[in-house]
Amino acid sequence: MNFLLTIFFLSIISLIFIRKHILLVLISLEFVVLMLLLISVIFCLKSNYIFYIHVLFMTLFVCEGVLGLSLLVNMIRCHGNDYLNSMFLW
């Protein structure tokens, strides 16, 4: 379990520090989501909980991924690249 928490925190750190391309941000965000899902599955296995909530989690994670990819496609069409500095976000 400590190994999964370490991977989760490393993915959070990579999400914070890697902000040049939006594709790298989306990959880091998907890795965070994957670790959250894996940690919750292991918690439910150890505690004998019902796995219905994981179907809801997976549905929300897929919607988040699709929304991120549509944002990436729209940004490439409008700005011609996927640099986050080309937009006036921060």
Phi, psi and omega in degrees: 000324178295327178296319179293321177293324176296315178297321178298313180291327175294324177290325175295318179296319177293328176293325181285317189268337180263101183226029181275310180250144180290333178294321177294324177294318179294322178294318178296321179293321177292326177292322176298315181296319179297319178293321177298319179294319180293320178295319179291326176295316179294322177296318179291327176294320180286331185258359181059042175272169179276146186266015180294329181294335180289330175295319177295316178300314181295323177297315179293323180291324177292319177297322178294320178294318179293321178295321178294318179292324177292325175295320178296314180296318179295321180292321178292323178292321184278317187256343178086357177209178179244026176285134178285338180287342180285340174263160180263058180276316178206000000 
